């Protein structure tokens, strides 16, 4: 089990030799999420410890910690001939996020050069790529092929023609970094934590069915979105 102690964190608050809190209120967020805090004691001082990875822990001051911990993401667009790919890519381009996603288009069309030229220039060639699926080896093989071009963070699967809400990444970031949710995947809008996708061998390993059988591993997007809407309205 991964655990985090506050011993070397710049955000710890101390009273004498005993830690009393966290200047970012992260400990309170963990408690609100149902986590139990314990104490860690070295030869002289006493600190808090939580049996979770704390993304906010820093040994040195950070200029903008909220942007620093913001989720990284990859968005895979599954494109079929006739779908409005441009609209979906435009929505993704206009996402409200300090960390723009890496975008991968999976397609079966014979010629996507015009789309690639347009959007690789707009997104930047380091953030945009296309994969032509010549043959489907198994159900979902295109998703696994796209994963090979993804980076760490979260992996979204969107169908071309679908609209993408401007706050999609903000909503997930709020769930992960503020509500301290432990889910590894979402339903409604399909997304996975990249490390879980790799460990469970993606679609080849029937990741969706596997995670549904694990309590708390998946979270419905409606709940994520509602939590975020309440947060920004209040």
PASEBA-1860 file (N, C-alpha, C; in nm, 3 decimals):
! residues 234
1> XXXXXXXX> 0.084/-0.120/0.000/0.000/0.000/0.000/0.087/0.125/0.000 ~ 0.052/0.223/-0.083/0.127/0.349/-0.089/0.081/0.440/0.025 ~ 0.174/0.495/0.098/0.140/0.590/0.203/0.225/0.716/0.187 ~ 0.174/0.826/0.240/0.244/0.954/0.232/0.256/1.013/0.371 ~ 0.377/1.051/0.410/0.397/1.124/0.535/0.423/1.270/0.501 ~ 0.389/1.356/0.593/0.404/1.500/0.571/0.540/1.552/0.617 ~ 0.628/1.463/0.657/0.756/1.501/0.719/0.830/1.609/0.642 ~ 0.852/1.588/0.514/0.933/1.681/0.435/0.851/1.775/0.347
9> XXXXXXXX> 0.721/1.784/0.372/0.634/1.867/0.288/0.636/2.012/0.334 ~ 0.649/2.102/0.239/0.658/2.245/0.273/0.524/2.300/0.322 ~ 0.416/2.227/0.302/0.284/2.278/0.339/0.239/2.234/0.479 ~ 0.321/2.156/0.548/0.283/2.111/0.683/0.282/2.229/0.780 ~ 0.191/2.225/0.875/0.183/2.326/0.981/0.221/2.260/1.113 ~ 0.314/2.321/1.184/0.369/2.262/1.306/0.340/2.350/1.428 ~ 0.320/2.285/1.540/0.317/2.354/1.669/0.423/2.285/1.754 ~ 0.536/2.353/1.766/0.648/2.289/1.833/0.698/2.172/1.750
17> XXXXXXXX> 0.696/2.053/1.807/0.746/1.934/1.740/0.634/1.845/1.686 ~ 0.512/1.898/1.686/0.397/1.818/1.643/0.324/1.887/1.527 ~ 0.301/1.812/1.422/0.225/1.869/1.310/0.079/1.885/1.348 ~ 0.023/2.002/1.317/-0.117/2.029/1.351/-0.208/2.034/1.229 ~ -0.149/2.049/1.111/-0.236/2.058/0.993/-0.157/2.076/0.865 ~ -0.231/2.119/0.761/-0.173/2.142/0.629/-0.223/2.277/0.580 ~ -0.133/2.361/0.533/-0.173/2.496/0.491/-0.264/2.494/0.369 ~ -0.267/2.383/0.294/-0.355/2.371/0.178/-0.486/2.298/0.212
25> XXXXXXXX> -0.500/2.257/0.338/-0.618/2.183/0.384/-0.634/2.047/0.315 ~ -0.522/1.991/0.268/-0.530/1.861/0.201/-0.568/1.750/0.298 ~ -0.521/1.758/0.422/-0.555/1.656/0.521/-0.705/1.653/0.546 ~ -0.768/1.771/0.548/-0.913/1.777/0.566/-0.985/1.715/0.447 ~ -0.931/1.734/0.328/-0.992/1.673/0.209/-0.984/1.521/0.216 ~ -0.871/1.470/0.262/-0.859/1.325/0.277/-0.961/1.273/0.378 ~ -0.976/1.345/0.489/-1.073/1.301/0.590/-1.215/1.306/0.536 ~ -1.247/1.411/0.461/-1.381/1.421/0.401/-1.406/1.307/0.301
33> XXXXXXXX> -1.297/1.256/0.241/-1.310/1.146/0.146/-1.314/1.010/0.215 ~ -1.309/1.011/0.349/-1.320/0.887/0.425/-1.188/0.821/0.461 ~ -1.077/0.891/0.437/-0.947/0.834/0.469/-0.914/0.857/0.617 ~ -0.846/0.759/0.677/-0.803/0.771/0.816/-0.660/0.825/0.819 ~ -0.638/0.925/0.902/-0.504/0.981/0.920/-0.440/0.916/1.041 ~ -0.313/0.883/1.029/-0.239/0.827/1.142/-0.119/0.916/1.170 ~ -0.041/0.881/1.270/0.076/0.961/1.307/0.205/0.886/1.274 ~ 0.303/0.961/1.226/0.436/0.909/1.200/0.533/0.986/1.289
41> XXXXXXXX> 0.620/0.914/1.361/0.711/0.980/1.454/0.855/0.939/1.423 ~ 0.939/1.041/1.404/1.082/1.011/1.391/1.147/1.028/1.527 ~ 1.275/1.052/1.531/1.344/1.060/1.660/1.302/1.182/1.741 ~ 1.246/1.283/1.673/1.217/1.408/1.746/1.078/1.465/1.719 ~ 1.025/1.447/1.596/0.902/1.514/1.557/0.790/1.414/1.526 ~ 0.667/1.465/1.527/0.550/1.383/1.495/0.475/1.447/1.378 ~ 0.446/1.365/1.278/0.380/1.413/1.157/0.257/1.329/1.126 ~ 0.174/1.381/1.037/0.060/1.304/0.989/0.103/1.210/0.876
49> XXXXXXXX> 0.027/1.103/0.863/0.049/1.006/0.755/-0.086/0.960/0.703 ~ -0.097/0.941/0.572/-0.219/0.891/0.512/-0.182/0.777/0.416 ~ -0.263/0.673/0.414/-0.236/0.558/0.327/-0.288/0.584/0.186 ~ -0.241/0.690/0.128/-0.272/0.731/-0.010/-0.151/0.806/-0.064 ~ -0.143/0.812/-0.194/-0.044/0.898/-0.258/-0.099/1.040/-0.257 ~ -0.025/1.135/-0.200/-0.068/1.274/-0.198/0.001/1.349/-0.311 ~ -0.078/1.387/-0.412/-0.024/1.458/-0.528/0.022/1.599/-0.493 ~ -0.022/1.649/-0.379/0.009/1.787/-0.341/0.139/1.800/-0.261
57> XXXXXXXX> 0.195/1.690/-0.219/0.314/1.693/-0.134/0.433/1.748/-0.213 ~ 0.502/1.847/-0.156/0.619/1.906/-0.220/0.726/1.928/-0.115 ~ 0.851/1.900/-0.151/0.963/1.923/-0.059/1.019/2.063/-0.075 ~ 0.983/2.131/-0.188/1.025/2.268/-0.212/0.906/2.350/-0.259 ~ 0.907/2.481/-0.233/0.794/2.565/-0.277/0.771/2.555/-0.427 ~ 0.645/2.559/-0.467/0.607/2.552/-0.607/0.533/2.680/-0.645 ~ 0.564/2.733/-0.761/0.508/2.862/-0.802/0.356/2.858/-0.812 ~ 0.301/2.752/-0.873/0.156/2.739/-0.889/0.118/2.594/-0.867
65> XXXXXXXX> 0.093/2.558/-0.743/0.071/2.418/-0.708/-0.056/2.362/-0.772 ~ -0.160/2.445/-0.788/-0.285/2.395/-0.846/-0.266/2.354/-0.991 ~ -0.193/2.433/-1.068/-0.164/2.395/-1.206/-0.066/2.278/-1.211 ~ 0.023/2.273/-1.114/0.124/2.167/-1.111/0.059/2.029/-1.093 ~ -0.042/2.019/-1.006/-0.105/1.889/-0.981/-0.218/1.859/-1.080 ~ -0.256/1.955/-1.160/-0.367/1.935/-1.254/-0.342/1.810/-1.340 ~ -0.447/1.733/-1.363/-0.434/1.606/-1.434/-0.378/1.624/-1.576 ~ -0.296/1.530/-1.617/-0.254/1.521/-1.756/-0.353/1.430/-1.828
73> XXXXXXXX> -0.374/1.453/-1.957/-0.476/1.375/-2.027/-0.440/1.346/-2.171 ~ -0.499/1.240/-2.221/-0.493/1.200/-2.362/-0.637/1.177/-2.407 ~ -0.672/1.228/-2.522/-0.808/1.208/-2.574/-0.799/1.134/-2.707 ~ -0.858/1.016/-2.710/-0.862/0.934/-2.832/-0.997/0.954/-2.898 ~ -0.997/0.995/-3.022/-1.122/1.015/-3.097/-1.136/0.901/-3.197 ~ -1.241/0.820/-3.180/-1.267/0.709/-3.270/-1.352/0.760/-3.384 ~ -1.294/0.766/-3.504/-1.359/0.831/-3.616/-1.408/0.732/-3.722 ~ -1.535/0.747/-3.758/-1.595/0.672/-3.868/-1.629/0.768/-3.981
81> XXXXXXXX> -1.625/0.720/-4.102/-1.659/0.801/-4.219/-1.797/0.863/-4.202 ~ -1.806/0.993/-4.226/-1.935/1.061/-4.219/-1.961/1.133/-4.090 ~ -1.885/1.101/-3.983/-1.902/1.171/-3.855/-1.840/1.310/-3.863 ~ -1.889/1.398/-3.778/-1.840/1.536/-3.777/-1.715/1.545/-3.691 ~ -1.603/1.500/-3.744/-1.477/1.500/-3.671/-1.432/1.641/-3.637 ~ -1.449/1.734/-3.729/-1.406/1.873/-3.707/-1.472/1.933/-3.583 ~ -1.602/1.907/-3.564/-1.672/1.965/-3.449/-1.616/1.910/-3.319 ~ -1.592/1.779/-3.316/-1.537/1.719/-3.195/-1.397/1.772/-3.165
89> XXXXXXXX> -1.313/1.784/-3.267/-1.178/1.836/-3.247/-1.181/1.983/-3.207 ~ -1.275/2.058/-3.259/-1.289/2.199/-3.220/-1.324/2.209/-3.072 ~ -1.416/2.123/-3.027/-1.452/2.122/-2.884/-1.330/2.089/-2.798 ~ -1.252/1.990/-2.840/-1.134/1.950/-2.764/-1.032/2.063/-2.761 ~ -1.015/2.130/-2.873/-0.921/2.242/-2.881/-0.961/2.353/-2.784 ~ -1.091/2.371/-2.762/-1.140/2.480/-2.677/-1.162/2.438/-2.532 ~ -1.112/2.322/-2.492/-1.124/2.280/-2.353/-1.058/2.383/-2.261 ~ -1.122/2.407/-2.147/-1.067/2.497/-2.048/-0.972/2.417/-1.958
97> XXXXXXXX> -0.843/2.433/-1.977/-0.745/2.355/-1.902/-0.608/2.420/-1.908 ~ -0.530/2.416/-1.800/-0.392/2.466/-1.805/-0.297/2.364/-1.868 ~ -0.346/2.240/-1.887/-0.263/2.135/-1.948/-0.339/2.074/-2.066 ~ -0.325/2.132/-2.185/-0.396/2.079/-2.302/-0.365/1.932/-2.326 ~ -0.464/1.853/-2.369/-0.444/1.709/-2.385/-0.366/1.672/-2.510 ~ -0.314/1.553/-2.511/-0.261/1.491/-2.632/-0.380/1.428/-2.704 ~ -0.392/1.449/-2.835/-0.509/1.405/-2.912/-0.467/1.302/-3.016 ~ -0.537/1.189/-3.018/-0.508/1.082/-3.113/-0.636/1.044/-3.185
105> XXXXXXXX> -0.637/1.053/-3.317/-0.754/1.017/-3.396/-0.732/0.877/-3.454 ~ -0.823/0.785/-3.421/-0.821/0.650/-3.479/-0.927/0.646/-3.589 ~ -0.888/0.603/-3.709/-0.983/0.610/-3.820/-0.966/0.492/-3.915 ~ -1.068/0.469/-3.995/-1.063/0.363/-4.097/-1.072/0.423/-4.237 ~ -1.073/0.555/-4.245/-1.081/0.620/-4.375/-0.948/0.608/-4.448 ~ -0.952/0.612/-4.580/-0.831/0.593/-4.657/-0.743/0.718/-4.663 ~ -0.806/0.834/-4.648/-0.727/0.955/-4.659/-0.775/1.058/-4.558 ~ -0.692/1.083/-4.458/-0.726/1.182/-4.356/-0.622/1.294/-4.356
113> XXXXXXXX> -0.551/1.308/-4.469/-0.439/1.402/-4.476/-0.483/1.545/-4.453 ~ -0.597/1.584/-4.509/-0.644/1.722/-4.494/-0.674/1.752/-4.348 ~ -0.741/1.658/-4.280/-0.771/1.676/-4.138/-0.642/1.682/-4.058 ~ -0.550/1.591/-4.087/-0.424/1.589/-4.011/-0.348/1.721/-4.027 ~ -0.337/1.768/-4.150/-0.263/1.892/-4.175/-0.326/2.010/-4.101 ~ -0.458/2.016/-4.103/-0.528/2.126/-4.038/-0.510/2.123/-3.887 ~ -0.532/2.006/-3.827/-0.536/2.000/-3.682/-0.399/1.981/-3.618 ~ -0.305/1.922/-3.690/-0.169/1.914/-3.634/-0.108/2.052/-3.627
121> XXXXXXXX> -0.144/2.138/-3.720/-0.097/2.277/-3.716/-0.163/2.352/-3.600 ~ -0.291/2.324/-3.577/-0.364/2.395/-3.473/-0.323/2.348/-3.332 ~ -0.321/2.215/-3.313/-0.283/2.161/-3.183/-0.132/2.165/-3.161 ~ -0.056/2.151/-3.271/0.088/2.133/-3.263/0.120/1.986/-3.288 ~ 0.219/1.957/-3.368/0.249/1.818/-3.406/0.286/1.728/-3.289 ~ 0.331/1.785/-3.179/0.365/1.704/-3.062/0.241/1.658/-2.986 ~ 0.128/1.723/-3.012/0.006/1.691/-2.938/-0.100/1.625/-3.024 ~ -0.077/1.609/-3.152/-0.181/1.556/-3.240/-0.125/1.449/-3.333
129> XXXXXXXX> -0.196/1.336/-3.341/-0.155/1.230/-3.432/-0.277/1.152/-3.479 ~ -0.260/1.078/-3.588/-0.366/0.996/-3.645/-0.317/0.853/-3.661 ~ -0.407/0.758/-3.638/-0.376/0.616/-3.658/-0.480/0.559/-3.753 ~ -0.434/0.500/-3.863/-0.526/0.433/-3.955/-0.537/0.287/-3.916 ~ -0.659/0.242/-3.889/-0.683/0.103/-3.849/-0.710/0.020/-3.973 ~ -0.614/-0.060/-4.010/-0.628/-0.142/-4.130/-0.709/-0.267/-4.102 ~ -0.684/-0.329/-3.987/-0.754/-0.453/-3.953/-0.779/-0.457/-3.804 ~ -0.899/-0.495/-3.763/-0.932/-0.506/-3.621/-0.901/-0.648/-3.574
137> XXXXXXXX> -0.798/-0.662/-3.493/-0.757/-0.794/-3.446/-0.851/-0.850/-3.340 ~ -0.914/-0.760/-3.264/-1.011/-0.799/-3.161/-1.091/-0.675/-3.127 ~ -1.201/-0.692/-3.058/-1.289/-0.581/-3.024/-1.214/-0.482/-2.934 ~ -1.200/-0.360/-2.980/-1.130/-0.258/-2.902/-0.981/-0.250/-2.930 ~ -0.934/-0.320/-3.033/-0.790/-0.317/-3.063/-0.743/-0.176/-3.101 ~ -0.832/-0.097/-3.162/-0.796/0.040/-3.196/-0.767/0.124/-3.073 ~ -0.842/0.100/-2.966/-0.819/0.172/-2.840/-0.681/0.137/-2.784 ~ -0.646/0.009/-2.789/-0.515/-0.033/-2.738/-0.402/0.021/-2.823
145> XXXXXXXX> -0.424/0.030/-2.954/-0.322/0.085/-3.042/-0.300/0.233/-3.011 ~ -0.409/0.306/-2.986/-0.398/0.448/-2.952/-0.327/0.467/-2.819 ~ -0.349/0.375/-2.726/-0.285/0.385/-2.595/-0.132/0.385/-2.606 ~ -0.081/0.316/-2.706/0.065/0.310/-2.725/0.124/0.448/-2.752 ~ 0.041/0.540/-2.800/0.089/0.676/-2.829/0.052/0.775/-2.718 ~ -0.004/0.725/-2.612/-0.049/0.810/-2.502/0.061/0.830/-2.399 ~ 0.043/0.930/-2.318/0.136/0.959/-2.209/0.067/0.926/-2.076 ~ 0.143/0.940/-1.967/0.085/0.919/-1.835/-0.028/1.018/-1.810
153> XXXXXXXX> -0.117/0.981/-1.718/-0.230/1.067/-1.685/-0.360/0.992/-1.705 ~ -0.457/1.057/-1.769/-0.587/0.997/-1.795/-0.609/0.981/-1.945 ~ -0.685/0.877/-1.979/-0.708/0.841/-2.118/-0.859/0.843/-2.145 ~ -0.903/0.934/-2.233/-1.044/0.946/-2.270/-1.067/0.883/-2.407 ~ -1.184/0.820/-2.424/-1.225/0.769/-2.554/-1.354/0.839/-2.595 ~ -1.347/0.915/-2.703/-1.460/0.995/-2.752/-1.492/0.952/-2.895 ~ -1.619/0.944/-2.928/-1.659/0.912/-3.066/-1.668/1.041/-3.147 ~ -1.612/1.041/-3.268/-1.619/1.160/-3.351/-1.765/1.196/-3.379
161> XXXXXXXX> -1.793/1.322/-3.374/-1.930/1.368/-3.387/-1.992/1.403/-3.253 ~ -1.936/1.345/-3.144/-1.986/1.377/-3.010/-1.934/1.514/-2.966 ~ -2.017/1.588/-2.893/-1.975/1.716/-2.839/-1.898/1.694/-2.709 ~ -1.800/1.777/-2.684/-1.716/1.768/-2.565/-1.733/1.894/-2.483 ~ -1.780/1.879/-2.360/-1.804/1.994/-2.274/-1.673/2.065/-2.242 ~ -1.676/2.196/-2.242/-1.556/2.277/-2.221/-1.491/2.249/-2.086 ~ -1.570/2.208/-1.987/-1.518/2.184/-1.852/-1.492/2.037/-1.823 ~ -1.483/1.952/-1.925/-1.466/1.809/-1.902/-1.343/1.778/-1.817
169> XXXXXXXX> -1.229/1.836/-1.851/-1.107/1.808/-1.775/-1.110/1.873/-1.637 ~ -1.171/1.991/-1.627/-1.185/2.056/-1.496/-1.267/1.970/-1.401 ~ -1.372/1.907/-1.454/-1.458/1.824/-1.370/-1.382/1.703/-1.316 ~ -1.306/1.638/-1.402/-1.229/1.522/-1.356/-1.119/1.565/-1.260 ~ -1.053/1.675/-1.290/-0.948/1.725/-1.202/-1.004/1.755/-1.063 ~ -1.123/1.814/-1.058/-1.185/1.844/-0.929/-1.212/1.716/-0.851 ~ -1.261/1.614/-0.920/-1.290/1.487/-0.855/-1.163/1.421/-0.799 ~ -1.056/1.425/-0.877/-0.932/1.358/-0.837/-0.853/1.438/-0.734
177> XXXXXXXX> -0.835/1.566/-0.757/-0.744/1.645/-0.675/-0.809/1.727/-0.564 ~ -0.942/1.737/-0.565/-1.011/1.812/-0.460/-1.106/1.724/-0.379 ~ -1.181/1.638/-0.447/-1.267/1.543/-0.376/-1.188/1.419/-0.335 ~ -1.066/1.405/-0.383/-0.976/1.295/-0.351/-1.036/1.158/-0.384 ~ -1.108/1.153/-0.495/-1.168/1.027/-0.539/-1.059/0.928/-0.580 ~ -1.083/0.799/-0.551/-0.984/0.694/-0.582/-1.020/0.615/-0.707 ~ -1.123/0.658/-0.781/-1.165/0.580/-0.896/-1.056/0.574/-1.003 ~ -1.058/0.466/-1.080/-0.959/0.442/-1.185/-1.017/0.457/-1.325
185> XXXXXXXX> -1.149/0.470/-1.332/-1.215/0.480/-1.463/-1.350/0.549/-1.444 ~ -1.407/0.596/-1.553/-1.540/0.657/-1.548/-1.631/0.592/-1.651 ~ -1.759/0.592/-1.619/-1.861/0.547/-1.712/-1.943/0.667/-1.754 ~ -2.018/0.654/-1.862/-2.089/0.769/-1.918/-1.998/0.834/-2.022 ~ -1.902/0.909/-1.976/-1.787/0.945/-2.057/-1.680/0.842/-2.022 ~ -1.626/0.775/-2.122/-1.533/0.666/-2.096/-1.391/0.720/-2.078 ~ -1.335/0.696/-1.962/-1.196/0.734/-1.937/-1.133/0.636/-1.840 ~ -1.000/0.627/-1.847/-0.924/0.538/-1.761/-0.797/0.608/-1.715
193> XXXXXXXX> -0.753/0.576/-1.595/-0.620/0.617/-1.554/-0.521/0.535/-1.636 ~ -0.425/0.601/-1.699/-0.337/0.533/-1.793/-0.262/0.417/-1.730 ~ -0.219/0.432/-1.605/-0.143/0.324/-1.541/-0.231/0.201/-1.521 ~ -0.360/0.221/-1.491/-0.451/0.109/-1.476/-0.477/0.042/-1.611 ~ -0.489/0.124/-1.714/-0.511/0.070/-1.849/-0.395/-0.020/-1.890 ~ -0.275/0.021/-1.856/-0.157/-0.059/-1.890/-0.151/-0.188/-1.809 ~ -0.171/-0.178/-1.678/-0.160/-0.295/-1.592/-0.266/-0.401/-1.623 ~ -0.386/-0.356/-1.663/-0.495/-0.449/-1.691/-0.503/-0.485/-1.839
201> XXXXXXXX> -0.401/-0.443/-1.916/-0.388/-0.480/-2.058/-0.505/-0.432/-2.145 ~ -0.561/-0.317/-2.107/-0.659/-0.248/-2.190/-0.776/-0.333/-2.235 ~ -0.820/-0.310/-2.359/-0.936/-0.381/-2.412/-0.907/-0.529/-2.431 ~ -0.783/-0.563/-2.461/-0.746/-0.704/-2.474/-0.769/-0.778/-2.343 ~ -0.745/-0.707/-2.232/-0.763/-0.766/-2.101/-0.901/-0.743/-2.042 ~ -0.996/-0.696/-2.124/-1.134/-0.669/-2.077/-1.134/-0.575/-1.956 ~ -1.061/-0.465/-1.968/-1.045/-0.373/-1.856/-1.178/-0.322/-1.801 ~ -1.273/-0.293/-1.888/-1.400/-0.237/-1.842/-1.472/-0.332/-1.747
209> XXXXXXXX> -1.484/-0.460/-1.786/-1.552/-0.558/-1.704/-1.475/-0.582/-1.573 ~ -1.343/-0.583/-1.582/-1.260/-0.606/-1.464/-1.280/-0.496/-1.360 ~ -1.278/-0.371/-1.404/-1.292/-0.259/-1.310/-1.433/-0.250/-1.253 ~ -1.534/-0.289/-1.330/-1.671/-0.287/-1.279/-1.689/-0.382/-1.162 ~ -1.607/-0.485/-1.156/-1.616/-0.584/-1.048/-1.543/-0.539/-0.922 ~ -1.466/-0.432/-0.931/-1.390/-0.383/-0.815/-1.464/-0.264/-0.753 ~ -1.499/-0.275/-0.628/-1.575/-0.171/-0.560/-1.499/-0.038/-0.560 ~ -1.563/0.066/-0.612/-1.505/0.200/-0.612/-1.407/0.228/-0.725
217> XXXXXXXX> -1.384/0.129/-0.813/-1.286/0.149/-0.920/-1.340/0.237/-1.033 ~ -1.472/0.239/-1.050/-1.532/0.323/-1.154/-1.627/0.424/-1.091 ~ -1.645/0.534/-1.161/-1.736/0.639/-1.113/-1.816/0.691/-1.231 ~ -1.944/0.711/-1.210/-2.030/0.759/-1.317/-2.001/0.907/-1.344 ~ -1.991/0.942/-1.472/-1.956/1.080/-1.507/-2.061/1.179/-1.459 ~ -2.184/1.139/-1.451/-2.290/1.229/-1.406/-2.260/1.279/-1.265 ~ -2.211/1.191/-1.179/-2.177/1.230/-1.042/-2.058/1.326/-1.042 ~ -1.959/1.297/-1.125/-1.841/1.384/-1.134/-1.881/1.524/-1.180
225> XXXXXXXX> -1.965/1.529/-1.283/-2.008/1.657/-1.338/-2.094/1.735/-1.239 ~ -2.184/1.666/-1.170/-2.270/1.734/-1.073/-2.189/1.791/-0.957 ~ -2.090/1.717/-0.908/-2.003/1.768/-0.801/-1.932/1.895/-0.845 ~ -1.883/1.893/-0.968/-1.809/2.010/-1.017/-1.902/2.130/-1.035 ~ -2.023/2.106/-1.088/-2.118/2.217/-1.106/-2.156/2.281/-0.973 ~ -2.174/2.198/-0.871/-2.205/2.250/-0.738/-2.088/2.332/-0.685 ~ -1.967/2.286/-0.711/-1.846/2.355/-0.665/-1.835/2.494/-0.727 ~ -1.852/2.504/-0.857/-1.832/2.634/-0.923/-1.949/2.728/-0.901
233> XX> -2.065/2.673/-0.866/-2.182/2.759/-0.841/-2.187/2.810/-0.698 ~ -2.114/2.742/-0.611/-2.124/2.779/-0.470/-2.007/2.855/-0.418
END
